[in-house]
Amino acid sequence: MLSSYRQIFAAPGTLAFSSAGLIARLPISMTGIGIVTMLAQLRGSYGIAGAVSAVVALSVAALGPQVSRLVDRYGQRRVALPATGLTVLAAAALLLCAHYGAPDWTLFVCAAGVGMMPSTGSMVRARWAHLYSSEPPRLHTAYSFEAVVDEICFIVGPILSIGLATSVFPEAGVLCSGIFLTVGILLFTAQRRTEPPIHPGAHRAGRSAIHSSGLQVLVLTFVATGAIFGSVEVVTVAFAQEQGHTALASLVLAVYALGSCLAGVVFGTLRLKGSMAGRFLGGNAVMAASMVPLVVVAALVDGTAGLVALGAALFVAGLSISPTLITAMALVERLVPAAQLNEGMTWTTTGLALGVALGSSVAGWVVDGSGAAAGYWVPLAAALFGALTALAGLARLRAGLVAVATADGAAATAAEAAAGSATGGPEA
């Protein structure tokens, strides 16, 4: 198993840019929860805290693809550095406004600026695609590794952010996320030899990558997946609180991420055959089926036993996450032109962020109105929507893959013909 992962790091510089990408990605999971924890302590209002955090999520969703579009056109270093600078300035202003009791509206203005944060995950995957686009097995393993890194970020980040904010000082979590972003991006952009060159068609790309019908299908399913994540988190915390074991919620959710992490490690070693579109549909279907036990456990089992059973159900549910997301990223790499790869990958994470915001909000309403056990119907509904969307869009995904394969074949034929003419082949 480990030999598959050793192979992808054989290329010079791969370990350096992937490690730097891990540091730069931690703020994604630290910033939102850090803002909530900070403002809940400083302002005494979860309403304001949640609203400001939601503005950050919406800002990332709106500005993230545009920043990545600039990355495609001008290169990772030229765009990521100034975008990071603007993000850090906005975060610093948010900390100062929170600390010194500035009016609430200033918090929202500063939060909107945090959305300039560059999508490090997309830039890391673009480097892997540049290195291994001609070697699908290695690219599959590389994408699997990055999915595991994502899970590590979402396990460690919130715990670190909450711990710092509650044990050091309220602003510590957000401050630490800003430091991680700055250090990570500086280290990442310093790796010049692995930075993908600007694609010749980047400056001619008039329309956004989101006009791809196949990418639209992926983004919609990612909204559903994000809604699963956001709602499971909120409902699980509420369920643990109802059982009198609130502190165990983080452990139960960590088990959920652990299942996904382990599945990603194993999935990366497999040599898969068949249609990626079919695997993506299968992954969404399994994800939907895995939500059913959550509803049953929450309804029938109480107390500590209920949390243990819920943890087991979440571990099983997590097994389908990484394989589905890995397949989705591989589909983006095939469906989106190389000149728009960063933007295409960022659109999927944008869908994920929107889904998290939507799922957590709806789950909160259901929990308030009907209790935590009823809340698990929200991730089930979101998962069913994702599976149905994948099914309805299967033809689009397959058509997109066929179109890309045809275009690649035509380009290869043209290149061979040009090479033959240039060298004076037999026909000449």
C-alpha positions as CSV (number, residue, x, y, z in Angstrom):
1,M,0.0,0.0,0.0
2,L,2.7,2.5,1.0
3,S,4.6,1.9,-2.2
4,S,1.9,3.5,-4.2
5,Y,2.3,6.7,-2.1
6,R,6.1,6.6,-2.3
7,Q,5.9,6.6,-6.1
8,I,4.0,9.9,-6.3
9,F,6.6,11.6,-4.1
10,A,9.5,10.3,-6.3
11,A,9.3,13.5,-8.4
12,P,11.5,16.4,-6.9
13,G,9.6,19.0,-5.0
14,T,6.4,17.0,-4.5
15,L,6.8,16.5,-0.7
16,A,7.6,20.2,-0.3
17,F,4.6,21.7,-2.1
18,S,2.2,19.1,-0.6
19,S,3.5,19.8,3.0
20,A,3.2,23.6,2.4
21,G,-0.3,23.0,1.1
22,L,-1.3,21.3,4.3
23,I,-0.2,24.3,6.4
24,A,-2.0,26.7,4.0
25,R,-5.2,24.7,4.1
26,L,-5.6,24.6,7.9
27,P,-7.3,28.0,7.9
28,I,-10.2,26.7,5.9
29,S,-11.3,24.6,8.8
30,M,-10.2,27.0,11.5
31,T,-11.5,30.4,10.4
32,G,-15.3,29.9,10.6
33,I,-15.4,28.1,13.9
34,G,-12.7,30.5,15.3
35,I,-14.9,33.5,14.4
36,V,-17.9,31.9,16.1
37,T,-15.9,31.0,19.3
38,M,-14.3,34.5,19.4
39,L,-17.5,36.5,18.9
40,A,-19.5,34.4,21.2
41,Q,-17.1,35.3,24.0
42,L,-16.5,38.9,23.1
43,R,-20.0,39.9,22.0
44,G,-22.0,37.3,24.0
45,S,-24.2,36.5,20.9
46,Y,-24.2,33.3,18.9
47,G,-26.5,35.1,16.5
48,I,-23.9,37.7,15.5
49,A,-21.1,35.1,15.6
50,G,-23.0,32.8,13.2
51,A,-24.0,35.6,10.9
52,V,-20.4,36.9,10.6
53,S,-19.2,33.3,9.9
54,A,-21.8,32.9,7.3
55,V,-20.7,36.1,5.5
56,V,-17.2,34.6,5.4
57,A,-18.5,31.4,3.8
58,L,-20.6,33.4,1.3
59,S,-17.6,35.6,0.5
60,V,-15.4,32.6,-0.1
61,A,-18.1,31.1,-2.4
62,A,-18.4,34.4,-4.4
63,L,-14.7,35.4,-4.6
64,G,-12.9,32.0,-4.5
65,P,-13.6,31.0,-8.1
66,Q,-12.7,34.5,-9.4
67,V,-9.4,34.4,-7.5
68,S,-8.7,30.9,-9.0
69,R,-9.6,32.2,-12.5
70,L,-6.9,34.8,-12.1
71,V,-4.5,32.0,-10.9
72,D,-5.2,30.2,-14.2
73,R,-4.5,33.3,-16.2
74,Y,-1.5,34.7,-14.4
75,G,0.0,31.9,-12.4
76,Q,-0.1,30.7,-8.8
77,R,2.6,32.8,-7.3
78,R,1.5,36.1,-8.9
79,V,-2.1,35.8,-7.6
80,A,-1.8,33.8,-4.4
81,L,0.6,36.2,-2.7
82,P,-1.5,39.4,-3.1
83,A,-4.7,37.5,-2.4
84,T,-3.2,36.2,0.8
85,G,-2.1,39.7,1.7
86,L,-5.6,41.1,1.3
87,T,-7.1,38.2,3.3
88,V,-4.7,38.7,6.2
89,L,-5.4,42.4,6.2
90,A,-9.2,41.8,6.4
91,A,-8.7,39.2,9.1
92,A,-6.5,41.5,11.1
93,A,-9.1,44.3,10.8
94,L,-11.8,41.8,11.9
95,L,-9.8,40.9,15.0
96,L,-9.2,44.6,15.9
97,C,-12.9,45.5,15.5
98,A,-13.9,42.5,17.6
99,H,-11.3,43.3,20.3
100,Y,-12.0,47.0,20.6
101,G,-15.8,46.7,20.4
102,A,-16.4,48.4,17.0
103,P,-20.0,48.5,15.7
104,D,-21.4,45.1,14.5
105,W,-21.5,46.3,10.8
106,T,-17.7,46.6,10.7
107,L,-17.4,42.9,11.5
108,F,-19.5,42.0,8.4
109,V,-17.4,44.3,6.2
110,C,-14.2,42.8,7.4
111,A,-15.6,39.3,7.0
112,A,-16.4,39.9,3.4
113,G,-12.7,40.6,2.7
114,V,-11.7,37.2,4.1
115,G,-13.2,35.6,1.0
116,M,-10.1,36.6,-1.0
117,M,-8.4,33.6,0.5
118,P,-6.8,31.6,-2.3
119,S,-7.9,28.0,-2.8
120,T,-4.7,26.1,-1.8
121,G,-6.3,22.7,-2.3
122,S,-7.0,23.5,-5.9
123,M,-3.5,24.8,-6.5
124,V,-2.0,21.7,-5.0
125,R,-4.1,19.4,-7.1
126,A,-3.3,21.5,-10.2
127,R,0.4,20.8,-9.5
128,W,-0.3,17.0,-9.2
129,A,-2.2,17.2,-12.5
130,H,0.7,19.0,-14.2
131,L,3.1,16.3,-13.0
132,Y,1.0,13.2,-13.6
133,S,-1.8,14.0,-16.1
134,S,-0.2,11.4,-18.5
135,E,-0.1,8.8,-15.7
136,P,-3.7,8.3,-14.5
137,P,-2.8,5.7,-11.7
138,R,-0.4,8.1,-10.1
139,L,-2.7,11.0,-10.4
140,H,-5.5,8.9,-8.8
141,T,-3.1,8.2,-5.9
142,A,-2.1,11.8,-5.6
143,Y,-5.7,13.0,-5.5
144,S,-6.4,10.3,-2.9
145,F,-3.5,11.6,-0.7
146,E,-4.8,15.1,-0.9
147,A,-8.3,14.0,0.1
148,V,-6.7,12.4,3.2
149,V,-4.9,15.7,3.9
150,D,-8.2,17.5,3.7
151,E,-9.7,15.2,6.3
152,I,-6.7,15.7,8.6
153,C,-7.2,19.5,8.3
154,F,-10.9,19.2,9.3
155,I,-10.0,16.9,12.2
156,V,-7.2,19.0,13.6
157,G,-8.2,22.6,12.6
158,P,-11.5,23.0,14.6
159,I,-10.0,21.4,17.7
160,L,-6.9,23.7,17.5
161,S,-9.0,26.8,16.8
162,I,-11.5,26.2,19.6
163,G,-8.8,25.2,22.1
164,L,-6.8,28.4,21.4
165,A,-9.8,30.7,21.6
166,T,-11.0,29.2,24.9
167,S,-7.7,28.6,26.7
168,V,-5.4,31.5,25.5
169,F,-7.5,34.5,24.4
170,P,-10.7,34.8,22.3
171,E,-8.9,36.0,19.2
172,A,-6.2,33.3,19.3
173,G,-7.9,30.9,16.9
174,V,-8.5,33.3,14.1
175,L,-5.0,34.8,14.7
176,C,-3.4,31.4,14.4
177,S,-5.3,30.6,11.2
178,G,-3.9,33.8,9.7
179,I,-0.4,32.8,10.6
180,F,-0.9,29.4,9.1
181,L,-2.2,30.9,5.9
182,T,0.7,33.4,5.6
183,V,3.4,30.9,6.3
184,G,1.8,28.1,4.2
185,I,1.4,30.3,1.1
186,L,4.9,31.7,1.4
187,L,6.3,28.2,1.5
188,F,4.0,27.0,-1.2
189,T,4.7,29.7,-3.7
190,A,8.4,29.5,-3.0
191,Q,8.3,26.0,-4.7
192,R,8.8,27.5,-8.2
193,R,10.0,24.4,-10.1
194,T,6.7,22.5,-9.5
195,E,4.4,25.4,-10.3
196,P,2.4,24.7,-13.4
197,P,3.2,27.0,-16.4
198,I,0.4,29.2,-17.6
199,H,-1.5,27.3,-20.2
200,P,-1.4,28.9,-23.7
201,G,-5.2,29.1,-23.8
202,A,-5.6,30.7,-20.3
203,H,-5.7,34.3,-21.6
204,R,-8.2,33.3,-24.3
205,A,-10.6,31.6,-21.9
206,G,-13.5,34.0,-22.2
207,R,-16.3,32.1,-20.4
208,S,-16.1,30.8,-16.9
209,A,-15.5,27.1,-16.3
210,I,-18.9,26.8,-14.7
211,H,-20.5,26.9,-18.2
212,S,-19.4,23.3,-18.5
213,S,-22.6,21.2,-18.1
214,G,-20.6,18.4,-16.5
215,L,-19.1,20.7,-13.9
216,Q,-22.5,22.1,-13.1
217,V,-23.6,18.5,-12.2
218,L,-20.5,18.1,-9.9
219,V,-21.1,21.5,-8.2
220,L,-24.8,20.6,-7.5
221,T,-23.8,17.3,-6.0
222,F,-21.1,19.1,-3.9
223,V,-23.7,21.4,-2.5
224,A,-25.6,18.3,-1.4
225,T,-22.4,16.8,0.1
226,G,-21.7,20.0,1.9
227,A,-25.2,20.0,3.3
228,I,-24.5,16.5,4.7
229,F,-21.4,17.7,6.4
230,G,-22.9,20.9,7.8
231,S,-26.1,19.2,9.1
232,V,-24.3,16.1,10.5
233,E,-22.1,18.4,12.6
234,V,-24.9,20.5,14.0
235,V,-27.2,17.6,14.7
236,T,-24.5,15.5,16.3
237,V,-23.6,18.2,18.7
238,A,-27.3,18.7,19.6
239,F,-27.8,15.0,20.0
240,A,-24.8,14.7,22.3
241,Q,-26.1,17.6,24.3
242,E,-29.5,16.0,24.7
243,Q,-27.9,12.8,26.0
244,G,-25.9,14.8,28.5
245,H,-22.5,14.2,26.9
246,T,-21.8,17.4,24.9
247,A,-18.0,16.9,25.2
248,L,-18.2,13.6,23.3
249,A,-19.6,15.3,20.2
250,S,-16.1,16.1,18.9
251,L,-15.0,12.5,19.3
252,V,-18.0,11.2,17.5
253,L,-17.4,13.6,14.6
254,A,-13.7,12.7,14.6
255,V,-14.7,9.1,14.0
256,Y,-16.8,10.3,11.0
257,A,-13.7,12.0,9.5
258,L,-11.6,9.0,10.4
259,G,-13.7,6.7,8.3
260,S,-13.4,9.0,5.4
261,C,-9.6,9.3,5.9
262,L,-9.0,5.5,6.0
263,A,-11.2,5.0,3.0
264,G,-9.2,7.6,1.1
265,V,-5.9,5.9,2.0
266,V,-7.1,2.5,0.7
267,F,-8.9,4.0,-2.3
268,G,-5.6,5.6,-3.4
269,T,-3.9,2.2,-3.8
270,L,-6.6,0.7,-6.1
271,R,-6.2,0.5,-9.8
272,L,-9.7,1.2,-11.0
273,K,-11.3,0.3,-14.3
274,G,-14.6,1.4,-15.8
275,S,-16.3,4.7,-16.1
276,M,-15.5,7.5,-13.6
277,A,-19.0,8.9,-14.1
278,G,-20.5,5.5,-13.0
279,R,-18.2,5.4,-10.0
280,F,-19.3,8.9,-9.0
281,L,-22.9,7.9,-9.2
282,G,-22.2,4.8,-7.2
283,G,-20.4,6.9,-4.5
284,N,-23.3,9.3,-4.1
285,A,-25.8,6.4,-3.9
286,V,-23.8,4.7,-1.2
287,M,-23.5,8.0,0.7
288,A,-27.3,8.3,0.6
289,A,-27.8,4.8,1.9
290,S,-25.3,5.3,4.7
291,M,-27.4,8.1,6.1
292,V,-30.3,5.8,6.9
293,P,-28.7,4.1,10.0
294,L,-28.2,7.6,11.5
295,V,-31.9,8.2,11.5
296,V,-32.6,4.8,13.0
297,V,-30.0,5.0,15.7
298,A,-31.0,8.5,16.8
299,A,-34.6,7.5,17.0
300,L,-34.2,4.2,18.9
301,V,-31.1,4.4,21.1
302,D,-30.5,6.9,24.0
303,G,-27.7,7.8,26.4
304,T,-24.1,6.8,26.1
305,A,-25.1,3.7,24.1
306,G,-26.8,5.9,21.6
307,L,-23.6,7.9,21.1
308,V,-21.5,4.8,20.7
309,A,-23.9,3.4,18.1
310,L,-24.0,6.8,16.4
311,G,-20.3,6.8,16.2
312,A,-20.2,3.4,14.6
313,A,-22.9,4.5,12.1
314,L,-20.9,7.7,11.3
315,F,-17.7,5.7,10.8
316,V,-19.5,3.5,8.2
317,A,-21.0,6.6,6.6
318,G,-17.6,8.2,6.4
319,L,-16.2,5.4,4.3
320,S,-18.0,6.6,1.1
321,I,-16.9,10.3,1.4
322,S,-13.3,10.3,0.3
323,P,-13.7,7.9,-2.7
324,T,-16.6,10.0,-4.0
325,L,-14.7,13.3,-3.6
326,I,-11.6,11.8,-5.1
327,T,-13.6,10.6,-8.2
328,A,-15.2,14.1,-8.5
329,M,-11.8,15.8,-8.6
330,A,-10.6,13.4,-11.2
331,L,-13.8,14.2,-13.2
332,V,-13.0,17.9,-13.0
333,E,-9.5,17.3,-14.3
334,R,-11.1,15.5,-17.3
335,L,-14.1,17.8,-17.9
336,V,-12.5,21.2,-17.6
337,P,-9.9,22.6,-20.0
338,A,-6.4,22.6,-18.6
339,A,-6.4,26.4,-18.9
340,Q,-9.2,26.6,-16.3
341,L,-8.3,23.8,-14.0
342,N,-7.8,25.9,-10.8
343,E,-11.1,27.6,-11.4
344,G,-12.9,24.3,-12.1
345,M,-11.7,22.7,-8.9
346,T,-12.5,25.8,-6.9
347,W,-16.1,25.7,-8.1
348,T,-16.5,22.3,-6.5
349,T,-15.2,23.6,-3.1
350,T,-17.5,26.6,-3.5
351,G,-20.5,24.2,-3.8
352,L,-19.2,22.4,-0.8
353,A,-19.0,25.6,1.3
354,L,-22.5,26.7,0.2
355,G,-23.9,23.3,1.1
356,V,-22.3,23.4,4.6
357,A,-23.9,26.8,5.3
358,L,-27.3,25.6,4.0
359,G,-27.2,22.3,5.8
360,S,-26.1,23.7,9.1
361,S,-28.9,26.4,9.0
362,V,-31.7,23.9,8.0
363,A,-30.5,21.4,10.6
364,G,-30.5,24.1,13.3
365,W,-34.1,25.0,12.5
366,V,-35.2,21.3,12.5
367,V,-33.4,20.6,15.8
368,D,-35.0,23.7,17.4
369,G,-38.4,22.7,16.2
370,S,-38.4,18.9,16.5
371,G,-35.4,17.8,18.4
372,A,-32.0,16.3,17.5
373,A,-33.2,12.9,16.5
374,A,-35.4,14.5,13.8
375,G,-32.4,16.5,12.6
376,Y,-30.8,13.5,11.0
377,W,-33.5,13.6,8.4
378,V,-31.7,16.7,7.0
379,P,-28.5,14.9,5.9
380,L,-30.6,12.0,4.6
381,A,-32.6,14.4,2.4
382,A,-29.4,16.1,1.2
383,A,-27.8,12.8,0.4
384,L,-30.8,11.7,-1.6
385,F,-30.8,15.0,-3.5
386,G,-27.1,14.4,-4.3
387,A,-27.7,10.9,-5.5
388,L,-30.6,12.0,-7.7
389,T,-28.6,14.9,-9.1
390,A,-25.8,12.5,-10.0
391,L,-28.2,10.1,-11.6
392,A,-29.9,12.9,-13.6
393,G,-26.6,14.3,-14.7
394,L,-25.0,11.0,-15.6
395,A,-25.5,11.5,-19.3
396,R,-23.9,14.9,-19.1
397,L,-20.9,13.6,-17.3
398,R,-20.5,10.8,-19.8
399,A,-21.0,13.1,-22.8
400,G,-18.4,15.4,-21.4
401,L,-15.8,12.6,-21.0
402,V,-16.4,11.4,-24.5
403,A,-16.0,15.0,-25.9
404,V,-12.7,15.4,-24.0
405,A,-11.5,12.0,-25.3
406,T,-12.4,12.9,-28.8
407,A,-10.7,16.3,-28.6
408,D,-7.6,14.8,-27.1
409,G,-7.5,12.2,-29.9
410,A,-7.9,14.9,-32.6
411,A,-5.2,17.0,-30.9
412,A,-2.8,14.1,-30.8
413,T,-3.4,13.3,-34.5
414,A,-2.8,16.9,-35.4
415,A,0.4,17.0,-33.4
416,E,1.6,13.8,-35.1
417,A,0.8,15.2,-38.5
418,A,2.6,18.4,-37.7
419,A,5.6,16.5,-36.5
420,G,5.7,14.4,-39.6
421,S,5.5,17.5,-41.9
422,A,8.3,19.2,-39.9
423,T,10.7,16.3,-40.1
424,G,9.9,15.4,-43.7
425,G,8.2,12.1,-43.1
426,P,7.6,9.3,-45.7
427,E,4.6,11.2,-47.2
428,A,6.8,14.2,-47.7
